[in-house]
């Protein structure tokens, strides 16, 4: 009887102990996605707002880390298991050997942003141009197969934006909102012109297979689903103009 009681107490306490564990989540450090306000020592942006709601719905404590403009660093952290999860866009490389994909939060516009003064009304306007492409991102299959324009593969958006500013490329491909915000952050927005939407890519929960907290993934997925169903996700997304 004593043994049974101990086992029952252990079962009751297990969820509480699990909820007390800290889940480490890394994402990109770019407005409006996620950024840190040093003055108030708080995280702001779309992803921190979503993460805060997930904490409320699951009871899990989530620690946020930011990667400055680099998807490659996020991959390294997940591959090594130094971070448990990420909220991130889909990437070109098949990272499923070290990542478990969870629920999709939203879908985001991908496309091309041209230098100022360059006509970019339709897809055919890309022909003959040189375009910087983040080597970790998926734009569209036709975009990568098309040989009508030259692609320069770079490690991050900022490299592509700087190339555009110095006349080394005609445009930058990727998440349109992020490219524009990064250019604005570096006072380069005056160099950017028209943008052309090419498709949507999912932003999803991605968790390291080396994480010791994978038992939380199902519950976090359910929290994300419930946020989409009851309209909370859309309210947060609308707040940031996405």
Helices and strands as residue ranges (DSSP letters): H 2-20, E 22-28, E 35-37, E 42-44, H 46-58, E 61-67, H 71-80, E 85-89, E 99-115, G 123-126, E 130-134, H 141-145, E 150-154, H 157-165, E 171-175, H 176-185, G 189-191, E 192-208, G 214-216, H 217-229, H 232-239
